[in-house]
Amino acid sequence: MAAIAGSGGSGDGRQVIGHSVDDRALVARSWGDAGSQRRVLVVGSIHGDETEGRRIVARLTGRRAERLDGVELWTLETANPDGVAAGTRGNAHGVDLNRNFPRGWRAIPRDSGYYSGPGPASEPETRALRRFLRRLRPEITIYYHQPWGRTLIPCDRRGRRVALRYARLSGLAARDCFPSPPGSATGWQGHRAKQRAFVVELPGRALRDREVRRHAAAVAEIAEPG
Ligand SMILES: [Zn+2]
């Protein structure tokens, strides 16, 4: 995607898509066929204390990712670098970024553990990710979370098919027809942007190396066309 690749400047597919409350960069990277019409995005974490997905993202980089055919794969190690640094679910304002998106946003109090922020898209991380999604328009987006140990299958037909395929390939059991929470990234993408997006809830423990490899292989498999 010329507009995306061109604005990075360095030409290595690395893109700063915005900054956190504490001014940490949100860094996206691209792999595979640069300029392909088919784009797939993988987000390692949006909740800072759910870090196993980042291992899958790390596994997706390098030689296998460079070999990807017919797809431009984008990885965002985390949408919440402040939360990762602090080991917290929310960002530096204590906001749950996956309740801060405008679609279906509602006020959820701080003490619930799912604080939705003072208003829709109040947080810089939410706005950065939304801006990036609008520009990139990924065919498929995968978000890693923990700790349920289930692939969450969206209720709509298009999203359902690809998520079920991911569940089969990764070996992470499906939980069928799981509605997007209010203010979530997947909810916003499905309704506002008509994009297929789903959540992979990894187990609440460290993944074994072979599990990391199998998840990365599942991403590569669904990312490539065919
Ligand atoms: Zn989560």
Residues whose N, C-alpha, C, O or C-beta is under 5 A from the ligand:
A	BS01	ZN	H47 E50 H145 Q146
